[in-house]
Every structure is written in structure tokens, then in C-alpha cells.
């Protein structure tokens, strides 16, 4: 009898632990891809993954990096003179002609919507000075983003180099970074674009190859890819309510269906929890009274996880003359959010130095007062 009770207690403990363990959607998703990942955009939380850190060929989703570097160059309205080399790029093309001049902005649209390899080379030569120079910029940006299992060898993703690869996780990081740029987000989600064609009587009209934009109502953008060695690759984004998701698949024969399934599972099983609202925060501290955060702490969570959040405030110890040293607005610590005891995200805590503000206002008033009295021939002491 004692053994039976021990077994009952053991299984009860196991059940309780399972109920309080953060779950992923992986149990309810089956994808055809060799590698796949579903990530929430604002927090970077991985909701589902399958072999997401294995290095693989990525084909034309490479062009996400090419596009964001072009946008960040600040030259989108400048004209690019297309080289002979660019027009000879193999594979998908927007049919550029040697010597023609086209805006960098139009090249980026052609790159993202029609996956033009000629556009990729033209962009690389213009922004990086050469394709090699641009590839250097691509790898430099990859390190900045945290894509440590990625190496770029060209701006388009063709199988002309053995050392051109990434992972599903790294490509999700790249898309997360790129989608913070409003121009990129707009281009990525454009279904059709019209570009001038100076050598012909008609404009170029490009329709987006990302079929999910029309197949799935919540899709907001993405980039397709395919080569014989990489097979089908796809990065897409979707938004429903206040949740923004990123899906990546590498070597996936059924990518449209798999992306839809991942998005639906993510939206169904997770909700955005506001752990800490932006604005004034109440911290029991004898020094700092006017504390606030500029960014709310939001995190995707299952219903079971909603009660497992907690927040801790870590404040810097002030110096003896901190009121004089601190600016009108200074960072004095950070707010850290925890899920089931594990730190998941943080944001700076700001202090509004009202006394410093009063000193500045008083100083300006005294300055104006002195000038006024001086004009009248009086002094500030009467």
C-alpha cells in the first residue's frame, strides 16, 4: 500500500511540473522542411523550431540582406548605372540592360518582388563598390545582428560558392532586424509595383512571387528562394492583432502550407502578454522617485504561462552628488521580466531629474531678469 501511495505522489508531482513548464507549439506542428522556425518578432521568442541551427544553402532569401543594406545606404533615390556584368547574372531576372540608369529604390523592388539576380549584382556594385566589397558588408552586418552561423559569398544566393550558407534561426534574426525598417517592411509586403522603363514604351510591372501574400490573409511580407542545391526556401511574416510572427523554412517541398500551419498554430496557442506597461513605474526606493520606462514589456505566452510572469527592478547605486551629476533624463537601471523564474527580456529605467529642470528654468529666468534690469540701469540687488 505504501508503494502505491508513493507512485501516486510521484505522478502528481510530474503532472504539476509539466503544467508549469513553458510549452512550444512544436507538439502540434509537422512540417516538410529540413529546417524550420517560428519566431515572435518583437521579443524574438522562438515558438517552434525544427533543426533550426543546422547550416544549409539558402538560395534567394539571401536577398533580404541585400535589400536591407541597400535601404540603409541612404541612396534609394540615386540612380544606378547597370553594368554588363549585372545583366549577365544567371537565373531569375528583371531584364536590366547594360548602361541603363535606374533608381536604387526600383532595383530593391525588383530584387524583392521578382528576385532579380541582375538587380542583386547592380545593387552590390553600387552600394559596395564591387560585389566583393558588398559581400564584406553583408558578413559585417550578419555579425552585428548575431547571425553567427551564417556566411555570405554573393548578393543573390546562387550556388556559385560553397561557403554561402545560413540557418533557419539566423534568417529569422535577419528578418526580425529588417522588419524594424519601415521601408523594408513596405517593400516586403508589396503585391505589385510599377517601375519606369526608359528604353521602352511601357513601364515595368512586377508582381510579388510570394504567393502567401494572397493565399493567407494575415501575411505581411517575405521572400522566396530556390536553387537546385538549396531546393525551396522561404521567409514570411504575418500579423494578427498585436502579434507579429516570422516563419522560415529551408529545403521545404510544401512551404506555403507549412508556413500557414506554423502561423495558425502560433496565433492559436499564444497571446501577447503585457508584462509591464510603459510609463511611470512604482519602485520602493529612497533616492529615485520619478522613474519610468519608454517601452512596454510584451511577450508571447500560452494561457498556462500568463500567471508565471514576474518583474524585478535593478537600480544603480547613486553617487553622493547624483542630483547634480544626472541629466534631466538619465538611465538609472533596468526592468527585467521573468517567465517561470527565467529572465526573458529587459528595458532601461529612466529617471526624470525634476530638480535639475528647475535649476535650468531658474537660471534662464535669472539671465533674462539681469538683462532687463541692466537695460533699466539697475542691478539685481536693487
Secondary structure, DSSP 8 states (H G I E B T S, - for coil): -HHHHHHHHHHHHHHHHHHTS---GGGG-----SEEEEEETTT--EEEEESTTS-B--GGGGHHHHHHHHHHTT-TTSEEE--HHHHT--SS-----TT-EEEHHHHHHHHHHH--HHHHHHHHHHHHSSHHHHHHHHHHHHHHHT-TT-B-SSSS--SS-TT-BB-HHHHHHHHHHHTTSHHHHHHHT-SEEEE--TTSSS-EEEE-S-THHHH-TTEEEEEEEEETTTEEEEEEEEEETTEEEEEEEES-TTHHHHHHHHHHHHHHH-EEEEEE-SEE-----SS--SEEESS-EEEEE-GGGGGGEEEEEEE----TTHHHHS-SEEEEEEEEEEETTEEEEEEEEEEE-HHHHHHHHHHHHHHHHHHHHHHHT--TT-
